[in-house]
């Protein structure tokens, strides 16, 4: 469903107002997207959808600490005609396939130039992402291929392990109990086939160094 006069309707869903406002400004200046809605939570996004069905949804993968996969599924269920572009700090080659399986049409990394957003959205409106972009997602380094098995919280814990943070520090930062963080660590070890915490720490640190800065995975 389109807004009046054939305008393309876009719903921006991000709990960082500065990012949401910046993306809205970029789309307004582009001229192809004439009707914009903004939401800072999944609940407010669902409320916006109830008033007007957007053609496109730009969704932050980690929205207020909620599981991005579940958010995609919820939005797809409530607005099946809307195409979803996930906008995230997480690596595309790890999380792009996960988001596609959940129902997203595309994936854009926040470290990419924001100027790419209008063209990516327009391409999604016409079709799905290109074959080249799918190949980029598939080019996962073998050492990290198992990370695609991790859930959102597990990935957040894994990255903070690589930053050298203790269980207590991770719990405080993610607003979790230490017992929950410990459980996440055990699940991570099991999914990655690691026999002890030392190997988990080495792998997490190596991953952090390979990414240049683990800080972008703060969620």
DADAQUI-V911346 format. One record per helix or strand. SS is the DSSP state (alpha for helix, beta for strand). FROM is the first residue (numbers start at 1). TO is the last residue. Records with the same first field share a line. If there is no record, write none. Layout:
BEGIN
SS->FROM-TO + FROM-TO
END
This chain:
BEGIN
alpha->4-6 + 17-30 + 42-51 + 68-78 + 92-102 + 116-126 + 131-138 + 142-149 + 152-162 + 167-174 + 178-192 + 197-211 + 214-217
beta->9-13 + 35-39 + 56-60 + 63-63 + 66-66 + 83-88 + 106-109
END
